[in-house]
Amino acid sequence: MVFTFQKDNSQYIYHYTKSKTAIDHILNDRTLKLSSFSKTNDPKETKSWFFIPGTNEGRNLDKYNSDLFSKLLNPYFKEATQLLCFSKDGNLTGNHMEDNPQRGFCKPRMWAQYGDNHAGVCLIFDFKRFSELFYKQFSEMTYHCDNVDYQDRLLPDIQMDQAFIINVDHLERRGEKDYVYDHLLKHKKRLYFEKAKDWKNESEYRFVVFECKKELYFAFKNSLSGILFGENCSDSHISKIVALTKNQGMQYQQLKWRNCTPWFDFGRTKWL
């Protein structure tokens, strides 16, 4: 069962979205559009990274102004990087009376921020099937898939962070584009899979594709296992979503909040 008696916290991943987006695009086309890395809502990712030059060969670094240097290189790191973002389950016991606050679909901040203030939906994907399809579709591209780590870093601690030091010896030999490609692959976890602890409750898992500026759409096919409707999701949107996905082995449920506790509307069965 997707919603109850779940013990395996690695079986599903969760994507919050507006119900209209789900109806008009995701469920209608059976695809997810990858987002630009530079258009996320984390300032670490949307703001320009500050790089400093470094050398192992005694080069004169005076010609490298860090502000101009950073402005030059940032587009290579960000504009051709695209991603899909999901939440995961926390530790589960199999008792949904206790586990709901740990479930990837029961995150109030996510509902408010990405799920149209509880009027949207949470799409539930089978992680194994989704991953296999993703690897197959993007096998000829450079990608990485991983959990996001959460860590707060102080300014004195990152002054000599290797992820933000550009080796000008290598840069001058390889050229800007090729150097950045080498650098981002070496430091991908630090650059693309780390956020501040304030985001920790998102429990994020990412699929990231590098070196591609064209719009990318992922065909998720049979990996969609269930749909959870936000408490404020309208009856008309629920009906349209069910009509788009019926006969696909889908499980449906609507989330309710009893005081501060997430729960299910087990009394609603007309679209189950």
Backbone as numpy.savetxt, mean C-alpha at the origin, in Angstrom:
# Nx Ny Nz CAx CAy CAz Cx Cy Cz
-13.81 -19.15 6.67 -14.65 -17.95 6.67 -13.77 -16.70 6.67
-14.13 -15.74 5.86 -13.36 -14.50 5.77 -13.51 -13.67 7.03
-14.72 -13.61 7.58 -15.01 -12.66 8.64 -14.98 -13.25 10.04
-15.20 -14.55 10.17 -15.25 -15.16 11.50 -14.36 -16.40 11.57
-13.93 -16.70 12.77 -13.14 -17.90 13.06 -11.83 -17.96 12.27
-11.29 -16.81 11.94 -10.05 -16.74 11.17 -8.84 -16.84 12.09
-7.95 -17.79 11.82 -6.74 -17.95 12.64 -5.47 -17.54 11.90
-5.46 -17.73 10.59 -4.26 -17.45 9.79 -4.22 -15.96 9.47
-3.31 -15.22 10.08 -3.27 -13.77 9.86 -2.51 -13.39 8.59
-2.07 -14.38 7.83 -1.38 -14.09 6.57 -2.23 -14.45 5.35
-3.46 -14.88 5.56 -4.27 -15.37 4.44 -4.85 -14.25 3.59
-5.19 -13.12 4.22 -5.87 -12.06 3.49 -5.13 -10.73 3.62
-5.34 -9.88 2.61 -4.91 -8.49 2.65 -6.12 -7.63 2.31
-6.09 -6.36 2.74 -7.29 -5.53 2.74 -7.03 -4.18 2.09
-7.94 -3.80 1.21 -7.80 -2.54 0.47 -9.06 -1.71 0.67
-8.93 -0.55 1.31 -10.05 0.36 1.53 -10.21 1.30 0.34
-11.44 1.57 -0.03 -11.68 2.50 -1.13 -13.10 3.05 -1.06
-13.37 4.07 -1.85 -14.72 4.61 -1.96 -15.60 3.62 -2.71
-16.85 3.54 -2.35 -17.75 2.60 -3.02 -17.92 2.97 -4.50
-17.95 4.25 -4.82 -18.09 4.67 -6.22 -16.88 4.24 -7.04
-15.69 4.35 -6.45 -14.48 3.90 -7.14 -14.54 2.40 -7.38
-15.03 1.67 -6.40 -15.16 0.22 -6.54 -16.14 -0.12 -7.66
-17.26 0.60 -7.71 -18.29 0.31 -8.71 -17.85 0.70 -10.11
-17.35 1.91 -10.25 -17.04 2.45 -11.59 -15.77 1.87 -12.19
-14.84 1.47 -11.36 -13.54 1.08 -11.88 -13.08 -0.30 -11.40
-12.84 -0.46 -10.12 -12.19 -1.67 -9.62 -13.00 -2.92 -9.94
-14.25 -2.96 -9.53 -15.05 -4.17 -9.72 -15.60 -4.27 -11.14
-15.81 -3.15 -11.77 -16.30 -3.16 -13.15 -15.22 -3.66 -14.11
-13.99 -3.21 -13.89 -12.88 -3.59 -14.77 -12.08 -4.77 -14.26
-12.32 -5.17 -13.00 -11.56 -6.24 -12.35 -10.07 -5.90 -12.29
-9.77 -4.63 -12.04 -8.37 -4.20 -11.96 -8.19 -3.22 -10.79
-6.96 -3.14 -10.32 -6.54 -2.12 -9.37 -5.49 -1.25 -10.05
-5.67 0.05 -9.97 -4.69 0.96 -10.55 -3.57 1.21 -9.55
-2.33 1.04 -9.97 -1.21 1.36 -9.11 -1.09 2.87 -8.96
-0.77 3.33 -7.76 -0.65 4.75 -7.48 0.80 5.20 -7.57
0.99 6.47 -7.90 2.33 7.04 -7.92 2.85 7.15 -6.50
4.09 6.78 -6.30 4.71 6.87 -4.98 4.70 8.30 -4.46
4.83 9.26 -5.34 4.90 10.66 -4.94 3.55 11.25 -4.58
2.47 10.46 -4.72 1.13 10.95 -4.42 0.50 10.26 -3.21
1.33 9.63 -2.38 0.81 9.08 -1.14 0.57 10.22 -0.16
0.09 9.91 1.05 -0.17 11.00 2.01 0.87 11.05 3.12
1.99 10.38 2.95 3.07 10.41 3.92 4.09 11.46 3.47
4.39 12.46 4.31 5.34 13.49 3.89 6.72 12.95 3.55
7.09 11.82 4.13 8.38 11.23 3.77 8.41 10.88 2.28
7.27 10.55 1.75 7.20 10.09 0.37 6.79 11.19 -0.60
5.97 12.12 -0.15 5.51 13.17 -1.05 6.48 14.35 -1.13
7.19 14.62 -0.04 8.16 15.72 -0.03 9.49 15.25 -0.63
10.26 16.21 -1.11 11.53 15.87 -1.75 12.52 15.33 -0.72
13.21 14.28 -1.08 14.28 13.77 -0.22 15.51 14.66 -0.35
16.22 14.80 0.74 17.43 15.62 0.77 18.63 14.70 0.71
19.39 14.82 -0.37 20.57 13.97 -0.57 21.85 14.78 -0.39
22.86 14.13 0.13 24.17 14.76 0.22 25.16 13.94 -0.59
26.14 14.59 -1.22 27.13 13.85 -2.02 28.19 13.23 -1.13
28.72 12.11 -1.60 29.82 11.44 -0.91 30.77 10.84 -1.92
32.00 10.57 -1.50 33.01 10.00 -2.41 33.93 9.08 -1.64
34.34 8.03 -2.33 35.36 7.12 -1.79 36.69 7.32 -2.50
36.70 8.25 -3.45 37.88 8.42 -4.29 38.45 9.83 -4.21
38.13 10.54 -3.15 38.71 11.86 -2.93 38.28 12.92 -3.92
37.11 12.77 -4.55 36.64 13.77 -5.50 36.31 15.09 -4.78
36.44 16.17 -5.50 36.05 17.49 -4.98 34.53 17.59 -5.05
33.90 17.77 -3.89 32.45 17.80 -3.82 31.87 19.21 -3.85
32.72 20.20 -4.02 32.26 21.59 -3.98 31.24 21.90 -5.06
31.34 21.21 -6.19 30.41 21.51 -7.29 29.02 20.92 -7.06
28.88 20.10 -6.03 27.60 19.47 -5.76 26.85 20.23 -4.66
25.96 21.11 -5.07 25.10 21.81 -4.13 23.97 20.86 -3.73
23.82 20.59 -2.43 22.88 19.56 -1.98 21.44 19.86 -2.36
21.04 21.13 -2.32 19.67 21.46 -2.68 19.40 21.19 -4.16
20.31 21.65 -5.02 20.15 21.40 -6.45 20.31 19.92 -6.77
21.23 19.28 -6.07 21.51 17.86 -6.22 20.24 17.05 -5.92
19.57 17.40 -4.83 18.35 16.69 -4.43 17.24 16.93 -5.44
17.10 18.18 -5.88 16.06 18.51 -6.85 16.26 17.75 -8.15
17.50 17.56 -8.54 17.82 16.85 -9.77 17.47 15.36 -9.68
17.74 14.75 -8.54 17.63 13.30 -8.43 16.26 12.81 -7.98
15.51 13.63 -7.25 14.22 13.17 -6.72 13.28 12.59 -7.76
13.12 13.21 -8.91 12.20 12.62 -9.90 12.56 11.20 -10.31
13.85 10.89 -10.38 14.26 9.53 -10.73 13.82 8.53 -9.67
13.86 8.95 -8.40 13.50 8.05 -7.31 11.99 7.86 -7.18
11.21 8.87 -7.55 9.80 8.85 -7.19 8.83 8.78 -8.35
9.09 9.49 -9.43 8.08 9.61 -10.48 7.86 8.33 -11.27
8.83 7.44 -11.27 8.68 6.18 -12.00 8.46 5.00 -11.05
8.04 5.30 -9.81 7.76 4.27 -8.82 6.26 4.25 -8.53
5.64 3.07 -8.64 4.20 2.93 -8.43 3.93 1.79 -7.45
2.78 1.87 -6.77 2.54 0.88 -5.72 1.06 0.62 -5.48
0.81 -0.54 -4.86 -0.49 -0.90 -4.31 -0.30 -1.11 -2.82
-1.24 -0.59 -2.02 -1.09 -0.63 -0.57 -2.27 -1.36 0.07
-1.97 -2.16 1.08 -2.98 -2.97 1.77 -2.72 -2.97 3.27
-3.75 -3.33 4.02 -3.59 -3.59 5.44 -3.57 -5.10 5.65
-3.08 -5.50 6.83 -3.00 -6.92 7.18 -3.69 -7.15 8.52
-3.91 -8.41 8.83 -4.42 -8.78 10.14 -3.29 -8.77 11.17
-3.66 -8.50 12.41 -2.74 -8.67 13.52 -2.77 -10.12 13.99
-2.33 -10.38 15.19 -2.36 -11.74 15.74 -3.80 -12.16 15.99
-4.17 -13.35 15.52 -5.54 -13.83 15.62 -5.62 -15.11 16.45
-6.71 -15.26 17.18 -6.93 -16.45 18.00 -7.93 -17.41 17.36
-8.72 -16.92 16.39 -9.80 -17.71 15.83 -11.15 -17.39 16.46
-11.13 -16.58 17.52 -12.36 -16.17 18.19 -12.67 -14.74 17.77
-13.64 -14.58 16.86 -13.90 -13.24 16.32 -14.49 -12.30 17.37
-14.99 -12.85 18.47 -15.45 -11.99 19.55 -14.28 -11.19 20.14
-13.09 -11.75 20.05 -11.89 -11.09 20.56 -11.03 -10.49 19.45
-11.11 -11.08 18.25 -10.15 -10.74 17.19 -10.51 -9.52 16.35
-11.76 -9.10 16.35 -12.16 -8.03 15.43 -11.26 -6.80 15.47
-10.84 -6.32 16.65 -9.94 -5.15 16.64 -8.59 -5.42 15.98
-8.24 -6.70 15.79 -6.98 -7.05 15.14 -7.13 -7.26 13.64
-8.36 -7.26 13.16 -8.58 -7.56 11.75 -8.22 -6.36 10.87
-7.71 -6.66 9.69 -7.32 -5.60 8.76 -8.47 -4.78 8.24
-9.70 -5.28 8.39 -10.86 -4.54 7.91 -11.56 -3.74 9.02
-11.01 -3.75 10.21 -11.66 -3.07 11.35 -10.85 -1.89 11.86
-10.25 -1.14 10.98 -9.40 -0.03 11.38 -10.15 1.29 11.18
-10.62 1.92 12.27 -11.44 3.14 12.11 -10.74 4.26 11.38
-9.44 4.42 11.61 -8.72 5.48 10.90 -8.67 5.20 9.41
-8.52 3.94 9.03 -8.50 3.58 7.62 -9.87 3.81 6.97
-10.92 3.48 7.71 -12.27 3.73 7.20 -12.50 5.22 6.98
-12.03 6.02 7.93 -12.23 7.47 7.82 -11.38 8.07 6.70
-10.15 7.58 6.58 -9.20 8.21 5.66 -9.30 7.70 4.23
-9.50 6.40 4.07 -9.51 5.81 2.73 -10.87 5.25 2.33
-11.70 4.92 3.31 -13.00 4.31 3.05 -14.14 5.28 3.06
-13.89 6.52 2.62 -14.93 7.53 2.44 -15.71 7.76 3.73
-14.98 7.86 4.83 -15.58 8.10 6.15 -16.70 7.10 6.44
-16.37 5.81 6.25 -17.26 4.68 6.55 -18.36 4.48 5.51
-18.36 5.26 4.42 -19.36 5.07 3.37 -18.81 4.21 2.23
-17.56 3.81 2.33 -16.93 3.03 1.27 -16.94 1.54 1.56
-15.96 0.86 1.01 -15.87 -0.60 1.16 -14.42 -0.99 1.46
-14.28 -2.18 1.99 -12.97 -2.78 2.15 -12.95 -4.07 1.33
-12.08 -4.12 0.35 -11.95 -5.28 -0.52 -10.96 -6.26 0.09
-11.33 -7.52 0.15 -10.53 -8.53 0.85 -9.98 -9.51 -0.19
-8.66 -9.58 -0.27 -8.01 -10.41 -1.27 -7.28 -11.58 -0.61
-7.31 -12.71 -1.28 -6.50 -13.85 -0.85 -5.04 -13.54 -1.18
-4.21 -13.48 -0.17 -2.84 -13.00 -0.36 -2.04 -13.90 -1.30
-2.15 -15.19 -1.15 -1.37 -16.11 -1.98 -1.75 -15.99 -3.45
-3.05 -16.02 -3.73 -3.49 -15.91 -5.13 -3.13 -14.55 -5.70
-3.35 -13.49 -4.92 -3.02 -12.15 -5.37 -1.54 -12.04 -5.71
-0.69 -12.54 -4.84 0.76 -12.46 -5.06 1.19 -13.22 -6.29
0.65 -14.41 -6.48 1.01 -15.21 -7.65 0.62 -14.49 -8.94
-0.56 -13.89 -8.96 -0.99 -13.15 -10.13 -0.13 -11.91 -10.37
0.23 -11.24 -9.29 1.08 -10.06 -9.40 2.45 -10.42 -9.97
3.05 -11.45 -9.43 4.37 -11.87 -9.91 4.32 -12.25 -11.39
3.24 -12.91 -11.77 3.10 -13.33 -13.17 2.93 -12.13 -14.09
2.09 -11.19 -13.71 1.80 -10.04 -14.58 3.00 -9.11 -14.72
3.77 -8.96 -13.63 4.88 -8.00 -13.65 6.24 -8.69 -13.66
6.29 -9.90 -14.14 7.53 -10.69 -14.09 8.66 -10.06 -14.91
8.33 -9.26 -15.90 9.37 -8.65 -16.73 9.72 -7.24 -16.27
9.18 -6.83 -15.13 9.47 -5.51 -14.58 10.21 -5.68 -13.25
10.74 -4.58 -12.74 11.42 -4.61 -11.46 10.43 -4.24 -10.37
10.25 -5.12 -9.41 9.27 -4.88 -8.35 9.79 -5.47 -7.04
9.16 -5.06 -5.96 9.45 -5.64 -4.66 8.18 -5.59 -3.83
7.92 -6.64 -3.07 6.72 -6.73 -2.24 7.14 -7.06 -0.82
6.61 -6.31 0.16 7.09 -6.52 1.52 6.20 -5.77 2.51
6.40 -6.13 3.80 5.77 -5.37 4.87 6.43 -4.00 5.00
5.66 -3.04 5.46 6.22 -1.74 5.81 6.72 -1.78 7.25
7.93 -1.30 7.48 8.47 -1.17 8.83 8.17 0.23 9.35
8.03 0.34 10.67 7.69 1.63 11.28 8.77 2.02 12.28
9.35 3.18 12.03 10.44 3.63 12.87 10.53 5.16 12.84
10.67 5.74 14.00 10.90 7.18 14.08 12.40 7.44 14.07
12.83 8.34 13.22 14.26 8.65 13.11 14.48 10.13 13.42
15.48 10.41 14.23 15.82 11.78 14.59 16.83 12.34 13.60
16.80 13.66 13.44 17.68 14.29 12.46 19.15 13.95 12.67
19.68 13.98 13.91 21.10 13.64 14.08 21.44 12.21 13.65
20.43 11.33 13.72 20.66 9.93 13.39 20.73 9.68 11.89
20.17 10.59 11.09 20.11 10.34 9.64 21.09 11.22 8.85
21.92 11.97 9.55 22.86 12.85 8.85 23.79 12.06 7.93
24.15 10.85 8.36 25.05 10.03 7.54 24.37 8.72 7.14
23.07 8.78 6.93 22.30 7.61 6.51 22.67 7.27 5.06
23.14 6.08 4.84 23.63 5.68 3.51 22.54 5.75 2.44
21.29 5.60 2.84 20.21 5.66 1.86 20.08 7.05 1.24
20.57 8.08 1.95 20.44 9.45 1.46 21.80 10.10 1.16
22.81 9.26 1.00 24.12 9.73 0.54 24.34 9.22 -0.87
24.62 10.10 -1.78 24.83 9.73 -3.18 26.32 9.59 -3.45
26.72 8.41 -3.88 28.12 8.15 -4.21 28.41 8.76 -5.59
29.08 9.90 -5.59 29.32 10.61 -6.87 30.32 9.87 -7.75
31.16 9.02 -7.16 32.07 8.21 -7.98 31.24 7.33 -8.91
30.30 6.64 -8.34 29.42 5.75 -9.09 28.49 6.56 -10.00
28.00 7.69 -9.49 27.09 8.54 -10.27 27.75 9.02 -11.55
28.98 9.46 -11.46 29.65 10.00 -12.65 29.97 8.92 -13.67
30.15 7.71 -13.20 30.40 6.61 -14.13 29.12 6.10 -14.79
28.04 6.05 -14.01 26.81 5.42 -14.50 25.81 6.40 -15.13
25.91 7.68 -14.74 24.89 8.63 -15.17 23.74 8.63 -14.18
22.95 9.69 -14.22 21.93 9.90 -13.19 20.90 8.77 -13.14
20.30 8.44 -14.26 19.21 7.45 -14.26 19.69 6.09 -13.81
20.79 5.60 -14.38 21.27 4.27 -14.03 21.79 4.21 -12.60
22.40 5.32 -12.15 22.87 5.33 -10.77 21.69 5.22 -9.80
20.66 6.03 -10.03 19.50 6.01 -9.13 18.87 4.62 -9.09
18.81 3.95 -10.23 18.26 2.59 -10.27 19.07 1.67 -9.38
20.38 1.74 -9.47 21.24 0.93 -8.60 21.02 1.28 -7.13
20.93 2.55 -6.85 20.83 3.02 -5.47 19.48 2.62 -4.85
18.41 2.77 -5.59 17.10 2.46 -5.02 16.93 0.96 -4.78
17.54 0.15 -5.63 17.46 -1.28 -5.40 18.27 -1.68 -4.16
19.40 -1.04 -3.96 20.23 -1.34 -2.79 19.55 -0.92 -1.50
18.83 0.20 -1.53 18.24 0.77 -0.31 16.71 0.76 -0.35
16.11 -0.17 -1.09 14.66 -0.15 -1.28 13.87 -0.27 0.02
14.34 -1.12 0.95 13.60 -1.26 2.20 13.57 0.06 2.97
14.69 0.72 3.01 14.80 1.97 3.78 14.00 3.10 3.11
14.02 3.13 1.78 13.40 4.23 1.05 11.90 4.03 0.84
11.48 2.80 0.52 10.12 2.58 0.07 9.25 1.74 1.01
9.87 1.18 2.03 9.12 0.30 2.94 9.36 0.66 4.40
9.49 1.94 4.68 9.63 2.40 6.05 8.84 3.69 6.23
8.05 3.75 7.32 7.27 4.93 7.64 7.41 5.23 9.13
6.98 6.42 9.52 7.02 6.80 10.92 6.03 5.95 11.73
6.29 5.83 13.02 5.48 4.99 13.90 4.03 5.45 13.98
3.77 6.70 13.66 2.41 7.20 13.70 1.49 6.44 12.74
2.08 5.81 11.72 1.31 5.04 10.74 1.20 3.56 11.11
1.74 3.18 12.23 1.93 1.75 12.55 0.63 0.95 12.52
-0.45 1.53 12.97 -1.71 0.78 13.03 -2.29 0.45 11.66
-1.71 1.01 10.61 -2.16 0.63 9.27 -1.73 -0.79 8.92
-0.66 -1.29 9.57 -0.17 -2.66 9.30 -0.05 -2.89 7.79
0.72 -2.05 7.15 0.72 -1.99 5.69 1.62 -3.03 5.03
1.11 -3.55 3.93 1.89 -4.40 3.02 1.83 -3.75 1.65
3.00 -3.70 0.96 3.09 -3.00 -0.32 3.59 -3.89 -1.46
3.04 -3.62 -2.63 3.54 -4.14 -3.89 4.06 -2.93 -4.67
5.36 -2.87 -4.91 5.98 -1.69 -5.51 6.66 -2.06 -6.82
6.36 -1.28 -7.86 6.99 -1.47 -9.18 7.86 -0.25 -9.46
9.10 -0.51 -9.87 10.06 0.56 -10.13 10.25 0.78 -11.64
10.78 1.94 -11.96 11.22 2.25 -13.32 10.11 2.12 -14.36
8.93 2.67 -14.04 7.84 2.65 -15.01 6.98 3.88 -14.82
6.87 4.71 -15.86 6.08 5.94 -15.79 4.69 5.78 -16.39
4.46 4.75 -17.19 3.13 4.59 -17.77 2.16 4.09 -16.70
0.87 4.36 -16.89 -0.13 3.91 -15.94 -0.17 2.38 -15.91
-0.22 1.85 -14.71 -0.24 0.40 -14.54 -1.54 -0.03 -13.87
-2.12 -1.11 -14.38 -3.33 -1.69 -13.81 -3.08 -3.17 -13.57
-3.48 -3.61 -12.39 -3.27 -5.02 -12.05 -4.60 -5.76 -12.12
-4.64 -6.84 -12.91 -5.84 -7.67 -13.04 -5.84 -8.71 -11.92
-6.70 -8.50 -10.93 -6.67 -9.37 -9.74 -7.45 -10.67 -9.92
-8.22 -10.78 -10.97 -8.92 -12.01 -11.36 -9.67 -12.64 -10.18
-9.31 -13.88 -9.82 -10.07 -14.62 -8.82 -9.51 -14.48 -7.41
-8.68 -13.46 -7.17 -8.08 -13.32 -5.85 -8.96 -12.55 -4.87
-10.05 -11.92 -5.36 -10.95 -11.20 -4.48 -11.85 -12.20 -3.77
-11.77 -12.23 -2.44 -12.50 -13.23 -1.65 -13.72 -12.69 -0.93
-13.71 -11.41 -0.59 -14.83 -10.87 0.16 -14.89 -9.36 0.08
-16.03 -8.81 0.46 -16.22 -7.36 0.47 -16.92 -7.00 1.77
-16.34 -6.06 2.48 -16.95 -5.54 3.70 -17.43 -4.12 3.42
-18.70 -3.88 3.70 -19.29 -2.57 3.48 -19.17 -1.73 4.74
-18.78 -0.47 4.57 -18.75 0.44 5.70 -20.14 0.69 6.25
-20.22 1.11 7.49 -21.52 1.30 8.12 -22.39 2.30 7.37
-21.78 3.31 6.76 -22.55 4.33 6.05 -22.67 4.08 4.55
-22.25 2.92 4.11 -22.36 2.60 2.68 -23.85 2.51 2.32
-24.25 3.16 1.25 -25.67 3.25 0.90 -26.19 1.92 0.36
-27.50 1.71 0.51 -28.12 0.50 -0.02 -27.95 0.38 -1.53
-28.03 1.52 -2.22 -27.90 1.47 -3.68 -26.50 1.04 -4.09
-25.48 1.53 -3.38 -24.11 1.12 -3.69 -23.87 -0.34 -3.34
-24.44 -0.78 -2.23 -24.30 -2.19 -1.86 -24.93 -3.08 -2.93
-26.11 -2.71 -3.40 -26.79 -3.51 -4.43 -25.98 -3.57 -5.72
-25.41 -2.44 -6.12 -24.60 -2.41 -7.34 -23.35 -3.26 -7.20
-22.72 -3.20 -6.04 -21.50 -3.97 -5.82 -21.79 -5.46 -5.81
-22.88 -5.85 -5.16 -23.25 -7.27 -5.15 -23.58 -7.74 -6.57
-24.28 -6.91 -7.33 -24.61 -7.28 -8.71 -23.36 -7.47 -9.56
-22.33 -6.67 -9.32 -21.10 -6.77 -10.09 -20.28 -8.00 -9.73
-20.49 -8.55 -8.54 -19.61 -9.62 -8.06 -20.33 -10.92 -7.74
-21.63 -10.98 -7.96 -22.37 -12.20 -7.62 -21.88 -13.36 -8.47
-22.07 -14.57 -7.97 -21.64 -15.80 -8.64 -20.13 -15.90 -8.79
-19.39 -15.19 -7.94 -17.92 -15.26 -7.97 -17.36 -15.83 -6.67
-18.22 -16.50 -5.90 -17.79 -17.10 -4.65 -17.43 -16.07 -3.59
-18.06 -14.90 -3.68 -17.73 -13.79 -2.79 -18.47 -13.92 -1.47
-17.81 -13.47 -0.40 -18.48 -13.32 0.88 -18.70 -11.83 1.15
-19.86 -11.50 1.70 -20.22 -10.11 1.98 -20.55 -9.94 3.45
-20.30 -8.76 3.94 -20.71 -8.41 5.29 -20.70 -6.90 5.41
-21.45 -6.39 6.36 -21.43 -4.95 6.64 -20.97 -4.73 8.07
-20.09 -3.76 8.22 -19.53 -3.46 9.54 -20.42 -2.47 10.27
-20.62 -2.74 11.55 -21.34 -1.82 12.42 -20.44 -1.48 13.61
-20.68 -0.34 14.19 -19.93 0.06 15.38 -20.89 0.16 16.56
-20.68 -0.71 17.53 -21.47 -0.67 18.75 -20.66 0.08 19.79
-21.04 1.34 20.01 -20.23 2.25 20.80 -18.86 2.35 20.15
-17.79 1.87 20.77 -16.46 1.99 20.17 -15.97 0.67 19.58
-16.86 -0.32 19.48 -16.44 -1.67 19.09 -16.95 -2.03 17.69
-16.08 -2.51 16.81 -16.53 -2.95 15.49 -17.25 -4.29 15.58
-18.35 -4.39 14.86 -19.11 -5.63 14.86 -19.78 -5.80 13.50
-20.49 -6.90 13.31 -21.10 -7.21 12.02 -22.62 -7.05 12.09
-23.21 -6.75 10.96 -24.66 -6.68 10.85 -25.16 -8.07 10.41
-25.20 -9.00 11.36 -25.60 -10.36 11.03 -27.07 -10.44 10.66
-27.84 -9.43 10.99 -29.26 -9.46 10.68 -29.58 -9.13 9.24
-28.59 -8.63 8.54 -28.84 -8.24 7.15 -28.46 -9.39 6.22
-29.44 -9.97 5.56 -29.18 -11.17 4.75 -29.67 -11.05 3.32
-30.33 -9.95 2.95 -30.97 -9.92 1.63 -29.96 -9.92 0.49
-28.68 -9.54 0.78 -27.69 -9.56 -0.30 -26.61 -10.60 -0.06
-26.80 -11.47 0.94 -25.80 -12.52 1.21 -25.99 -13.72 0.30
